[in-house]
Amino acid sequence: MSVSSVAGEALSKPSSLAPTTASSSVTTASPGTTLGTTKESPKETFMKLLVAQLEHQNPLSPMDNSQFTQQLAQFTSLEQLQSMNANLSALMNAQTTTNGLQAATLIGKQVQAQANTTNVPKQGEATPFQYTLAADSANIQIDVLDQAGNTTRTINARDQKAGPQALTWDGKDAAGKPLPAGDYHFQVTATDKAAKPVAVEESLQGIVEGVTYDGNHPYLIVGGNRVELSALTNIKQTK
């Protein structure tokens, strides 16, 4: 049989996808079902497009094998990416649960963390804050900032040795007026006798009073301050 006769037979043959009667195009919902669209997964959509492409390809110019193989490879990559996303999501959920359990075990323990916050639990009172000097310092300046970044108080100190330092702030502004309750930040700058800058690391130390959650993210409550688990530098068992 010649190529032309095969082509003519293929082209004259009715498509299996065309409806034979008018009634075949009507879908009747069974009792108890709801008509509407169903959201498909990307994998199902890809497969439908691939099958439709195969069914409607030109019989005189079928899909090239390398092109078909490439599309199957894309489909495989799609499946692998979906599997990776599902596994990553499960891993993140497990990590969140682990972090929450770990945070709960720290309640009642003394911790130290990298932080530059101090809390005023009520007007006129504040929690102490700490900082560590990398070298002996001749001049130290501590600026206390509110949530808007405005300097409410500047405290100066002199001649402090290298190492950890602690400062108790009375919760008042520069005019001696008690500041409202809330969280404040402090910035420490230091210079040595030659007026050269000295590296400073602000920190927070205290007993873990509880755990709070922002969404699924746990925070430790230390002296009224929220502390990230990743910011902890030291943990001690209280007596």
C-alpha positions in Angstrom: 0.0 0.0 0.0 1.4 3.4 -1.0 2.1 6.3 1.4 -0.6 8.4 -0.3 -3.3 5.7 0.2 -2.3 5.3 3.9 -2.5 9.1 4.3 -5.9 9.2 2.6 -7.3 6.5 4.8 -5.9 8.2 7.9 -7.3 11.6 7.0 -10.7 10.2 6.0 -11.1 8.2 9.2 -13.4 10.0 11.7 -11.7 11.2 14.9 -12.6 9.2 18.0 -12.8 12.4 19.9 -15.7 13.9 17.8 -19.2 13.3 19.3 -21.3 10.9 17.3 -24.6 12.2 18.6 -25.8 15.4 20.1 -26.6 13.7 23.3 -23.0 12.6 23.8 -21.9 16.1 24.5 -24.2 16.5 27.5 -23.1 15.4 30.9 -25.7 14.4 33.4 -24.8 14.8 37.1 -25.6 11.8 39.3 -27.7 12.4 42.4 -25.7 13.8 45.3 -23.0 15.4 43.1 -22.2 19.0 42.6 -21.4 20.5 39.2 -18.3 22.6 39.1 -14.6 22.7 38.2 -12.0 20.7 40.1 -8.6 22.1 40.6 -6.0 19.9 38.9 -2.4 19.4 40.0 0.3 20.6 37.6 1.2 16.9 37.0 -2.3 16.0 35.8 -2.4 19.1 33.6 0.9 18.2 32.0 -0.2 14.6 31.4 -3.4 15.8 29.7 -1.6 18.2 27.5 0.9 15.5 26.5 -1.8 12.9 25.7 -3.8 15.5 23.7 -0.7 16.4 21.8 -0.1 12.7 20.8 -3.8 12.2 19.8 -3.9 15.3 17.6 -0.5 15.1 16.0 -0.2 15.1 12.2 0.0 11.5 11.0 2.2 12.7 8.1 4.6 14.4 10.5 4.5 12.6 13.9 6.4 13.9 16.9 10.1 13.4 16.8 11.4 10.8 19.3 13.9 13.1 20.8 11.2 15.8 21.3 8.9 13.2 23.0 11.8 12.0 25.2 12.5 15.6 26.2 8.9 16.1 27.3 8.9 12.9 29.3 12.1 14.1 31.0 10.4 17.4 31.8 7.5 15.4 33.3 9.9 13.4 35.5 11.6 16.6 36.6 8.2 18.0 37.6 7.4 14.9 39.7 10.8 15.2 41.4 10.3 18.9 42.2 6.8 18.2 43.6 8.3 15.4 45.8 11.1 17.7 47.0 8.7 20.5 47.9 6.5 18.1 49.9 9.5 16.7 51.7 10.9 20.2 52.4 7.5 21.3 53.8 7.3 18.2 56.1 10.9 18.9 57.2 10.1 22.5 58.0 7.1 21.6 60.0 9.1 19.0 62.0 11.8 21.6 62.7 9.2 24.1 63.9 7.8 21.5 66.3 11.3 20.6 67.5 12.2 24.3 68.1 9.0 24.7 70.1 9.8 21.7 72.3 13.4 22.9 72.7 12.2 26.3 73.8 9.9 24.9 76.4 12.7 22.9 78.0 14.6 26.2 78.7 11.9 27.7 81.0 13.5 28.4 84.4 17.1 28.3 83.1 19.5 31.3 83.0 20.5 32.2 79.4 22.6 34.8 77.7 21.8 35.9 74.1 23.0 38.4 71.6 20.4 41.1 71.8 20.2 44.9 72.2 16.8 45.2 73.7 15.6 46.1 77.2 12.1 46.0 78.5 10.3 48.5 80.7 7.6 46.3 82.4 6.0 49.3 83.9 6.6 53.0 83.9 9.8 54.0 85.5 11.4 50.5 85.7 13.7 48.7 83.3 15.5 45.4 83.0 19.3 45.5 83.1 21.3 45.1 79.9 24.8 43.8 79.2 27.5 44.4 76.7 31.0 43.0 76.2 34.1 45.2 75.4 36.8 43.7 73.1 39.4 45.9 74.8 39.9 48.3 77.7 37.9 51.4 76.9 38.3 55.0 78.1 34.9 56.3 76.9 31.6 54.4 76.6 28.4 55.8 75.3 25.0 54.0 75.7 22.1 55.4 73.7 18.6 54.2 74.7 16.2 54.2 71.7 12.4 53.8 71.6 10.6 51.7 69.0 10.6 54.6 66.5 14.4 54.9 66.7 14.4 58.1 68.7 17.1 58.6 71.4 15.4 58.9 74.7 18.4 58.7 77.0 22.2 58.8 76.6 24.4 57.3 79.4 28.2 57.9 79.5 30.7 55.8 81.3 34.5 55.9 81.6 37.5 53.6 82.0 36.0 50.1 81.7 38.0 46.9 81.4 37.7 44.5 78.5 35.1 41.9 79.1 31.4 41.7 80.1 29.8 44.8 81.6 26.3 45.4 83.0 24.2 48.5 83.3 21.0 49.1 85.1 18.9 51.8 83.5 16.2 53.4 85.6 13.6 53.6 82.8 13.7 57.4 82.6 14.5 59.8 79.8 17.1 62.5 79.7 14.8 64.9 81.7 14.3 62.3 84.4 10.7 61.6 83.2 9.6 57.9 83.5 9.1 56.4 80.1 6.1 54.3 79.1 6.2 50.5 79.5 7.4 48.7 76.4 10.5 47.5 74.6 13.5 49.7 74.0 16.8 49.3 72.2 20.3 50.3 73.3 23.4 51.0 71.3 26.9 51.0 72.8 29.9 52.7 71.3 33.3 52.7 72.9 36.8 54.1 72.3 40.2 53.5 73.9 42.7 56.1 75.3 43.8 56.8 71.7 40.2 57.5 70.7 40.2 54.4 68.5 36.9 52.5 68.3 36.6 49.4 70.4 34.3 46.5 69.3 31.2 46.0 71.4 28.8 43.1 71.6 25.4 43.8 73.2 23.8 41.0 75.0 20.9 40.1 77.3 21.0 37.8 80.4 18.3 36.5 82.6 16.0 33.7 83.5 13.7 32.3 80.8 10.2 33.1 82.1 8.2 31.5 79.3 7.8 30.9 75.6 5.7 32.9 73.1 4.8 32.2 69.5 4.6 34.6 66.5 2.8 32.4 64.0 4.7 29.1 64.4 8.0 30.7 65.4 8.9 30.4 69.1 10.5 33.1 71.2 11.9 33.0 74.7 10.7 35.6 77.2 13.7 36.8 79.2 13.2 39.7 81.5 10.1 40.7 79.4 12.2 40.6 76.2 11.6 38.3 73.3 14.7 36.4 72.4 15.4 34.2 69.3 16.6 30.7 70.0 19.4 31.2 67.4 20.6 34.3 69.5 21.5 32.2 72.6 25.2 32.2 73.5 25.1 30.6 76.9 22.7 28.4 79.0 23.0 27.7 82.7 21.0 25.5 85.0 19.6 27.6 87.9 20.1 26.4 91.4 
